[in-house]
């Protein structure tokens, strides 16, 4: 009872102090559960609700049908551990310290004084559970009351049932992360997909090896989605469908060169569906530009947890999704540094609706490969065949990046025609460079000094 009273007291204090958006404070006395579902390497627009009818994602589509589909949602860094640290702190990885992979020799971890989302919710009276992929550190920053695993997403969802169904006065937060569709592509009992039926995106080569891999990926994605279907069914069966916020996202782009680990659109623009049981959005779409730095503030807003805004680099989009085109959501900032420890390639990005500026800080280096991307049959086939192109981009252009890349996304959505050296766009370049510097100053980015040093 004491934890519940503390939660309600913090909610009332937040409302009085104006520390969270008002949209998250309505009916504060009502239990407000949260499910955050994160797949591993689900690509841009890769869900049925985005028109990808060659993919089977009934769970993701169900969230969108009963809530809202986000059309411009971005991870801030297209790498597993680093992206998850942003999701769970509301801070860019250059500030929270999780610069790259947590596991094995990579050994990156967040600063110990950072309080992650599960810790903040626990202090506010929430029961917390992490299911599946964790991939962040230290434990003190990302502490959950319970952690479970399983051989498949469906098995993990079964293990979460008692946690969601518990007759407990405290609300729950379930952080459910699949390993699918990460390589190797685990398929289980997914519906077979023919390579002839896949849709090869323009940034990938339409070759037999790529089609075969995409077919395997599609089956692995269906396997991941089955976990979400099971969770949604449990919410219905236990009476929590109408008191649970559901957010479904991917951590970064599809695991092919040109997407995952790269700051081009296929690496960072990702599927996102959300159902707020207290909101009005149903089978709607929202064009606000949001990032995974906004996830923690959005969840805290819904939960009514009072935390000062200055702690976060993101902000709540709980109210924004009630409109198709909300004002004030027209630019995002992205920050990437490492994937594996051997892959140092810091990049900073500012993206508006029309223009996108990418600063390749280590542009003198060749673009590094994640081990699984380099070994993929698709990339190996390109090397073996001596191909000059990889999708619409030349292999050389993929491997060697200029210092600045400026693209007009309205006229060049594939990011092929760099305008950074075009004198006609000099003012746009200078304006966006100034924005990028200001972002780095606001977020205390250590790589800010690279504008002058080296």
C-alpha positions in Angstrom: 0.0 0.0 0.0 2.9 2.3 0.8 4.4 2.1 -2.7 1.0 2.8 -4.3 0.5 5.9 -2.1 3.9 7.1 -3.0 3.2 6.7 -6.7 -0.1 8.8 -6.4 1.7 11.4 -4.3 4.4 11.8 -7.0 1.8 12.0 -9.7 0.0 14.8 -7.9 3.3 16.6 -7.3 4.2 16.3 -10.9 0.9 17.8 -11.9 1.4 20.7 -9.6 5.0 21.3 -10.6 4.3 20.9 -14.3 7.1 18.5 -14.7 5.3 16.1 -17.1 2.8 16.9 -19.8 -0.8 17.3 -18.8 -1.8 14.5 -21.2 -0.2 12.0 -18.9 -1.9 13.2 -15.8 -5.6 12.5 -16.6 -7.2 10.0 -14.3 -4.0 9.7 -12.3 -5.6 7.5 -9.7 -6.2 4.8 -12.3 -3.7 2.0 -12.6 -1.4 2.7 -15.6 0.5 -0.3 -16.8 3.1 -0.2 -19.6 4.3 -2.7 -22.2 7.4 -1.7 -24.2 8.0 -4.3 -27.0 11.3 -4.1 -28.8 12.4 -6.2 -31.8 16.0 -6.7 -32.8 16.8 -5.3 -36.3 13.2 -4.8 -37.7 13.6 -2.6 -40.8 12.0 0.6 -42.1 8.3 0.2 -42.8 8.6 -3.6 -42.2 5.1 -4.3 -40.8 1.8 -5.0 -42.4 0.3 -1.7 -41.2 3.0 0.1 -43.3 1.9 -1.7 -46.5 4.4 -4.5 -46.4 2.0 -7.3 -47.2 4.8 -9.8 -47.7 5.5 -9.7 -44.0 3.2 -11.3 -41.3 3.1 -8.9 -38.3 -0.5 -9.3 -36.8 0.6 -8.2 -33.3 2.3 -5.0 -34.5 -0.6 -4.3 -36.8 -3.1 -4.8 -34.0 -1.4 -2.2 -31.9 -1.5 0.3 -34.8 -5.1 -0.6 -35.6 -6.1 0.1 -32.0 -3.8 3.1 -31.6 -1.5 5.0 -33.9 1.2 4.3 -36.5 4.2 6.6 -36.4 5.5 7.5 -39.9 8.7 9.3 -38.8 10.1 7.5 -35.9 13.9 7.2 -35.5 16.4 5.4 -33.4 19.2 7.8 -32.5 22.0 5.2 -33.1 21.6 2.2 -35.3 23.3 -0.3 -33.0 21.8 -2.7 -30.4 23.3 -1.8 -27.0 23.7 1.9 -27.7 20.1 2.2 -29.0 18.7 0.4 -26.0 20.5 2.7 -23.7 18.8 5.6 -25.3 15.4 3.9 -25.2 15.8 3.3 -21.4 17.3 6.6 -20.4 15.9 9.3 -22.7 19.6 10.4 -23.2 21.8 10.2 -26.3 24.4 7.5 -25.9 27.3 10.0 -26.1 25.9 11.4 -22.8 24.7 8.2 -21.0 28.1 6.5 -21.7 26.8 3.4 -23.5 28.9 4.2 -26.6 28.5 0.7 -28.1 28.0 -2.9 -27.4 27.8 -4.1 -23.8 28.7 -7.7 -24.2 32.0 -9.6 -24.4 35.1 -7.7 -25.3 33.2 -4.6 -26.4 32.5 -3.8 -22.7 30.7 -0.5 -23.0 28.4 0.6 -20.3 26.4 3.6 -19.1 27.6 5.9 -16.3 26.6 4.6 -12.9 25.0 7.8 -11.9 22.4 7.6 -14.7 19.0 6.4 -13.6 17.2 4.4 -16.2 13.5 4.0 -16.9 13.0 0.8 -14.8 14.7 2.4 -11.8 12.6 5.6 -12.1 9.4 3.6 -12.4 10.3 1.3 -9.6 10.9 4.2 -7.3 7.4 5.5 -8.3 5.8 2.2 -7.2 5.9 0.1 -10.3 6.6 -3.6 -10.6 9.1 -4.1 -13.3 10.1 -7.1 -15.5 12.6 -7.4 -18.4 12.0 -10.3 -20.8 14.5 -11.4 -23.4 17.4 -9.4 -24.7 18.9 -7.0 -22.1 22.3 -5.9 -23.6 22.9 -2.8 -21.4 24.9 -2.1 -18.3 25.4 -1.5 -15.4 22.7 -3.3 -13.4 22.3 -0.3 -11.1 21.2 1.9 -14.1 18.9 -0.6 -15.7 17.7 -2.6 -12.7 14.4 -4.6 -13.0 12.6 -6.5 -10.3 12.5 -9.6 -12.5 14.2 -10.9 -15.6 13.1 -13.9 -17.7 14.2 -15.5 -20.9 13.0 -18.3 -23.2 13.6 -20.3 -26.3 11.2 -18.3 -28.3 9.2 -15.0 -28.0 6.0 -17.1 -27.4 7.6 -19.0 -24.6 8.9 -15.7 -23.0 5.4 -14.2 -23.3 4.0 -17.2 -21.4 6.5 -16.6 -18.6 5.3 -13.0 -18.4 1.6 -13.9 -18.0 1.6 -14.3 -14.1 3.5 -11.0 -13.8 0.8 -9.2 -15.9 -2.1 -11.1 -14.3 -1.0 -10.6 -10.7 -3.7 -9.3 -8.3 -1.5 -6.4 -7.2 -2.4 -2.8 -6.5 0.9 -1.6 -8.0 1.0 -1.1 -11.8 3.5 -3.0 -13.9 6.1 -2.2 -16.5 7.0 -5.0 -18.9 10.1 -4.5 -21.1 9.8 -7.3 -23.7 12.7 -7.7 -26.2 13.0 -10.4 -28.8 16.3 -11.6 -30.3 14.5 -11.9 -33.6 14.9 -11.0 -36.4 18.6 -10.5 -35.6 21.0 -12.8 -37.5 21.1 -15.8 -37.5 17.5 -15.6 -38.6 15.6 -17.9 -36.2 12.4 -19.1 -37.9 10.8 -21.7 -35.7 7.3 -22.6 -36.9 6.9 -19.4 -38.9 4.9 -19.5 -42.2 7.3 -20.4 -45.1 8.2 -17.4 -47.3 9.4 -17.8 -50.9 12.3 -15.6 -52.1 10.2 -14.8 -55.1 7.6 -13.1 -52.9 9.9 -10.7 -50.9 10.2 -7.0 -51.7 13.8 -6.0 -52.1 14.2 -2.3 -51.0 16.2 0.0 -53.3 19.2 0.2 -51.0 19.8 -3.6 -51.3 20.9 -5.5 -54.4 18.1 -7.6 -56.1 20.2 -10.8 -56.3 19.3 -14.4 -55.3 21.4 -14.3 -52.1 19.6 -11.2 -50.9 16.1 -12.5 -51.7 16.9 -15.8 -49.9 18.1 -13.8 -46.8 15.0 -11.5 -46.9 12.8 -14.6 -46.9 14.6 -15.9 -43.8 14.3 -12.5 -42.2 10.5 -12.4 -42.9 10.0 -15.7 -41.1 12.2 -14.6 -38.2 10.1 -11.3 -37.9 6.9 -13.4 -37.8 8.4 -15.4 -35.0 9.2 -12.2 -33.0 5.7 -10.9 -33.6 4.1 -14.0 -32.2 5.4 -12.9 -28.8 3.6 -9.6 -29.1 0.4 -11.4 -30.2 0.6 -13.5 -27.0 1.2 -10.4 -24.8 -1.8 -8.6 -26.3 -4.0 -11.6 -25.8 -2.9 -11.8 -22.2 -3.8 -8.1 -21.7 -7.3 -8.8 -23.0 -7.8 -12.0 -21.0 -6.6 -10.4 -17.7 -8.6 -7.2 -18.1 -5.6 -4.9 -18.6 -6.2 -4.0 -22.3 -7.8 -0.7 -21.2 -5.2 0.3 -18.6 -2.0 -0.5 -20.4 0.1 1.7 -22.7 1.6 -0.4 -25.5 4.6 0.8 -27.5 6.1 -1.4 -30.2 9.4 -0.5 -31.9 12.6 -1.9 -33.3 16.1 -1.1 -31.9 17.7 -0.3 -35.3 17.5 -1.0 -39.0 17.5 -4.4 -40.7 20.8 -6.4 -40.4 22.1 -5.7 -43.9 24.9 -3.3 -45.0 23.3 0.0 -45.8 20.9 -0.2 -42.9 22.1 -1.4 -39.5 25.1 0.6 -38.2 24.6 3.3 -40.9 22.9 6.7 -40.4 21.1 6.5 -43.8 17.3 6.4 -43.5 17.1 2.5 -43.7 19.3 2.3 -40.6 17.5 4.8 -38.4 13.8 5.4 -39.6 11.9 2.5 -38.0 8.5 1.1 -37.4 6.7 2.4 -34.3 3.1 1.7 -33.1 1.5 2.9 -29.9 -1.8 2.4 -28.1 -2.6 4.8 -25.3 -5.8 3.5 -23.6 -6.4 7.0 -22.2 -6.1 8.7 -25.6 -8.4 9.0 -28.6 -6.1 7.8 -31.4 -7.5 4.6 -32.9 -6.3 3.3 -36.3 -4.7 6.7 -36.9 -1.3 7.8 -38.1 1.0 10.5 -36.9 3.7 12.3 -38.9 5.6 13.9 -36.0 9.4 13.4 -36.1 10.2 11.5 -32.9 13.2 9.5 -31.7 13.9 6.8 -29.1 15.2 9.5 -26.8 11.5 10.4 -26.5 10.4 6.9 -25.3 11.3 7.3 -21.6 9.7 10.7 -21.3 6.6 9.5 -23.0 6.2 6.5 -20.7 6.9 8.6 -17.6 4.3 11.1 -18.8 1.7 8.4 -19.1 2.7 7.0 -15.7 2.4 10.4 -14.1 6.0 10.1 -12.7 7.5 13.5 -11.7 11.0 13.8 -13.2 12.5 17.1 -14.2 12.7 17.6 -18.0 16.4 18.6 -17.9 17.3 15.0 -17.2 16.3 14.0 -20.7 17.2 14.9 -24.2 13.8 13.7 -25.5 10.3 14.8 -24.6 6.9 13.1 -24.4 4.9 12.6 -27.6 1.9 11.2 -25.7 -0.2 14.2 -26.7 1.4 14.7 -30.1 0.1 11.4 -31.4 -3.5 12.6 -31.0 -2.9 14.7 -34.2 -1.8 13.6 -37.6 0.5 16.6 -38.1 1.2 18.2 -34.7 3.2 21.4 -34.7 6.7 21.5 -33.2 7.8 18.0 -34.2 9.7 18.8 -37.4 13.4 17.9 -36.6 15.4 15.2 -34.8 19.0 14.7 -33.9 20.9 11.4 -34.1 24.2 10.4 -32.5 26.2 7.2 -33.2 29.8 6.3 -32.1 30.5 2.6 -32.0 28.8 -0.7 -32.8 31.5 -3.3 -32.0 34.6 -2.0 -30.2 36.6 -2.2 -33.4 34.1 -0.1 -35.3 34.9 3.5 -34.3 33.0 5.7 -36.6 31.3 8.6 -34.8 28.5 10.3 -36.7 26.2 13.2 -35.8 23.0 14.0 -37.7 20.3 16.7 -37.8 17.3 15.7 -39.8 14.5 18.1 -40.8 11.5 17.2 -43.0 13.3 18.4 -46.2 17.0 18.4 -45.4 19.3 16.0 -43.6 22.9 16.8 -42.6 25.3 14.0 -41.6 28.7 14.8 -40.1 31.0 11.8 -40.5 33.5 12.8 -37.9 36.0 9.9 -38.8 35.5 10.4 -42.5 39.2 9.7 -43.2 38.5 6.1 -42.2 36.8 3.5 -44.4 33.3 2.8 -43.1 33.6 -0.2 -40.8 31.6 -3.5 -41.0 29.8 -5.3 -38.2 31.0 -8.9 -38.3 27.6 -10.4 -39.1 27.0 -7.8 -41.9 30.3 -8.5 -43.6 29.8 -12.2 -43.4 26.2 -12.0 -44.9 25.7 -14.0 -48.1 24.3 -10.8 -49.7 27.5 -8.7 -49.1 29.8 -11.7 -49.9 28.0 -12.1 -53.2 28.6 -8.5 -54.1 32.3 -8.9 -53.4 32.5 -12.2 -55.2 30.8 -10.8 -58.3 33.0 -7.7 -58.3 29.8 -5.5 -58.4 30.4 -1.8 -58.6 27.0 -1.1 -57.1 25.3 -2.1 -53.9 21.6 -1.2 -54.4 21.5 2.3 -55.8 24.8 3.3 -54.1 28.2 2.5 -55.5 30.3 0.2 -53.3 33.0 2.8 -53.1 30.5 5.5 -52.0 29.3 3.1 -49.3 32.8 2.4 -48.0 34.2 5.9 -48.2 32.1 8.8 -46.8 32.8 12.6 -47.2 33.0 14.8 -44.1 29.5 16.2 -44.6 26.6 14.7 -46.4 23.7 17.1 -47.1 20.6 15.6 -48.7 17.3 17.0 -50.0 15.0 14.2 -48.8 12.0 15.5 -50.7 13.8 15.2 -54.1 16.4 12.6 -53.1 14.9 10.1 -50.6 17.6 7.6 -51.3 20.4 10.0 -50.2 22.4 9.7 -53.3 23.2 13.3 -54.3 25.3 15.1 -51.7 24.7 18.8 -51.7 27.4 19.7 -49.1 29.8 21.0 -51.8 27.1 22.7 -53.8 27.4 26.5 -53.5 23.7 26.9 -54.1 23.1 25.1 -50.7 25.9 26.9 -48.8 23.4 28.7 -46.5 21.5 25.5 -45.8 24.7 23.7 -44.9 25.8 26.5 -42.6 22.4 26.7 -40.9 22.3 23.0 -40.2 25.9 22.9 -39.1 25.0 25.5 -36.5 22.0 23.4 -35.4 24.3 20.4 -35.0 26.8 22.3 -32.9 24.0 23.7 -30.7 22.7 20.2 -30.2 26.1 18.9 -29.1 26.5 21.8 -26.7 23.0 21.1 -25.2 23.7 17.4 -24.7 27.3 17.8 -23.5 28.7 15.8 -26.4 32.4 15.1 -25.9 32.8 14.9 -29.7 32.0 18.6 -30.0 35.7 19.5 -29.9 36.1 17.7 -33.2 34.9 20.8 -35.0 38.2 22.4 -34.1 40.5 19.6 -33.1 42.0 17.4 -35.9 
